[in-house]
Amino acid sequence: MALIFACMKILFPFCSAFIIFIMACTNSTQQSNTPPTPGEAAPAIIDYTLVNAHPHDTSFFTEGLEFNGDRLLESSGGQKEETPHPSAFGVLDLKTGQVSKKAELDNATFFGEGITVFNGKIYQLTWRNQKGFIYDATSYKKIKEFNFQGDGWGLTHDSTHLIMSDGSSNLKFLDPETFKVASIVSVVDNNGPVSNINELEFIDGHIYANVWQSDHIIKIDPISGKVVGRINLDSLVREIKNKAPDADVLNGIAYNPATKSIFVTGKLWPLIYEIRLN
């Protein structure tokens, strides 16, 4: 009996290490979840200067906004009969506010969502179909379709991954070729998880995000998920509501690296604002 216990004692560390190794191999998706520290200060308010206001197509239920060179792309979502707006994306003319549609979905089937331009391709999400579309960024010709899990809301990218929001507090980092989830980052501020993360834009190493039904844009550390800043746009939202009572929520962030300015708008808004962070 003593010999059996001696053998078990020798073999146990190796068995434990092997079990840990197997568990690590079978769970390759990493999730970062940095809990808030008790008494942690609220994210700092980031001041901005209003540079300009441009006309905006009020038929577009804005889901995505992004520059492709000097062209500003915008995507819209709509479902036939319920929200009769186009499920499409196109090039926004800042002089007229009109969007020249480059790709349009069947809105009896698909509700268009966020877009991003990465490695010469335009990626487009849909809301609840768990399906996305890829287009050539020059010709706008559809290249192929892809599948993903969960809802599709906002979309952006860093240097290696697509970054997708699904309406929760999580951001999913996707392989742009296989669309498998490489990692998940949970967005938190001093109060805890921040849900309803919507349209996204990657700017100078941080993720900027609309929060659905909020008048703020949050600045997120992509490693920890912590909200490190907040842009208060309630004055612009009030101005829009005075001009167009039927305008919907703030949604849409596009960074123009040539001018270092950020373009922000909302669903069915008559204006798109150009701001510069102070």
N, C-alpha and C positions, 0 to 999 in steps of 0.2 A: 504493500500500500504506500509506504514511504517513497518507493521508487516511482510510482505513478504520479504522486504529487510533485515530486522533483521534476519529472518530465513535463508536467503541465506548466510548472513555473517557468521552465526554460522556453517552452513553445508559445506561451501566452502573448508576450510582446510582439512576436512575429505575426501571430494571428490577428492581433489588434491592428497592427500596421497595415496588414493586407486588407482588412475590412475597410479601413479609412481610405486606402487607395482606390478600392472598388467604388465606394460611395462618391469619391471625387470625380472619377471617370464617368459615372452615370449621371452626373449633374453638372454639365459644362456651362450652363447659363449662370452667370454671376449676377447677384443682385446687391446693389449698394443701398443701404438704408441708414443714413446718419440721423439718429434721433436728436431732437432739439435739447439743448442744455437748459436746465431750470434757471429762470431769470435771464435768459439770453435776450439781448436787445433786438428790437424789430429791425428788419433790413432798412438800410439808409435810403432816403428818398433821393433819386437822381434828377437833378434839374435839367431843363432843356430850353432851347430857344426855338421859337416858331420861325421857320424860314419862309414858307410859302403855303398856299392852299391851292390845290388844283381841282378841276371838275372830275367827278367820278360817276360811272355808269350806275344809275339807281336800280337797274334790273339785275345787277349782280349781287347775289347773296354770298358775300366774300368768305372763302374758305382758305385760300392760300394767296400769298403775294411774294414775289421774288424777282430780282433783277437777273437777267441773262445778258451780260454785257451792258449795253445801253438800253436794252428793251426791258420794260417792266411787264412781267407776266402776272396774270391774275386768274384764279380758279373760282368757280361758283358752284353751289350745290342747290339742287331742287328736286322735288318729287312730284310727279304729275298729279294734279288735282289738289294735293295737300299744300305744297309750296311751289307754284308754277313759275319757278325761276330756272334758268338754264343750268344743267349740269355740264359744265364746259370749262375750258381755259383758253386764254388768248392773250394778245398784246394790248396793253392799255395805252391809249394816246393821251398824254397828260395835257394836251392843248384842248381837246374836245371832251375828254372823259369817257369816250366810247371804247369798248373792247372789241378788237377784231378777232373773232373766234377762230382758233386753229384746230381744236378738237372738241367734239361734242358727244356726250353720252346719251343713251336712251334713258330719259329720266322717268320712264315707266318702270325701269329696272334698277337703275343706279342713281344714288345721290352722291354727286362729286364732292371730294374733300380736298385736303392739302396737296400741294405740289412742291417739288424742289428740282433744281437743275444740278446734275452731278456727272462729271466725266462725259460730257457731250450728250447726255440723255435727260429727258424730263420724266420724272416719276410722279404719278398721280394716284392718290388713294380714293377709295369709295367708303361710304359710311358703314353700312352693316352687311355688305356682300362679301367681306373678307377677300376682296379682289382688288388688285391695282393694275395700272397700265403704264407702259414705258414707250416714250416717243423719242425720235431723233430731235435734238435740240435746235437743229438748223432747218430741217424740212418739215418738222412736226408730224412726220409719218409715224404711225404706230408700229413699234417693233415687236412687242410681245406683251403678254399678261403675266401677272404673278399672284400668288396667294399669300395671305398672312392671317394670323389669328387675332380675334377680337375686333373691336370697332376701329375704324380709321378716322382720325381727326386731323392733326397737324403733321407736317413733314418738313425736315431740314436735313443737313448733313454736316459732319466734320470732315477731316481729311481722309477717313477710311470707312466710315459707316453712315448709313441712313439713320436718322433719329426720328422716331414716330411717337406721337401722343395718341392716347385712346380715350380721353375724357376722364381718366383716373388721375392719381398723383404720380403715376409711373411714366418714365420715358424709356422706350425700347430702342436699343442700338442694334440695327439689322445689317447683316452682310448684304452688300448691294448686288451680289450675284446669286446667292442661294436664298436670301431673305429669311434665313434662320436668325433667331434672336441670339446675339453674342453676349449681351449684358442688359440688365435693367437697372435704372437709377430712379430712386424714389425722391420726389421733390418735397422738401420740408422747409418751413420757416420757423420762427420762434414759437408759433402756436401749434406746430405739428405738421402732418401731411397737407399738401396743397392740392386739392382735387380740381377737376374741370380744366386741366391744362389743354389748351387748344392750339392755335396757330403758332408756329415756331420759326425762329431765325437764328442762325449761328453767326455771331459777330465777335471777332477778335478774341476767340477762345472761350466765350460764354454763350449760353443759350438764352435767348430772349423769348418770352412766351406770353401770349394772351391767356387770361383766365376767363373762361366763359361766364358772362353776366357780371364781370368786374370792369371797372374803369381804369385798371392798372395794367401795366406791362411789368412782368417780373424778370429779373436777371438771375440766371441759375449757374452755379458751378457744375460743370458736366461730370466731374469726378465724384464729388460728395453729394450732389443733389441739393445742396443748401441754396436758398434764395439769398443773394448777397446784395440785392438792390431792387428798387421799385420805382417805376416812372408813373407818376400820377397824372392821368389825362382827363380827369373829370371836367375840367373847364372846356375842353374840346368836345366832350360828349354832350355837355349842356348846350353848347353852341349849335351842335347838330340837331339836337332835339327841338330847339327853338325854330330852326329852319325847316326841319322835316320831322314832324311828330311820328310818322310811320317808320322812321329809320330804326333798325334793329341794333344789336349789340356791337361794341367795339371788337373788331377782329381783322387782322392783317398787318404784318410787319415785313418790310423789305429794306435791306441795307444797300445803299449805293456807295461802293468803295471809292468811286471816282470823286465824289463830293463829300464823303464822310457823313452823309445825312441819312436819316431813317424816314421811310414813308409809312404812315399809319392810316388806316381807314376802318370801316365797319360794314356790316351787312346792310345793303340798300342805302348807304350813305350818299349824299349828293357831293361830298368833298373827300379828297384824300389830302392829308396834311404832311408836309415835309418839315421835319424837326432835326435839330442837331443837339446832341447831348453836351452839357457843359462840364 
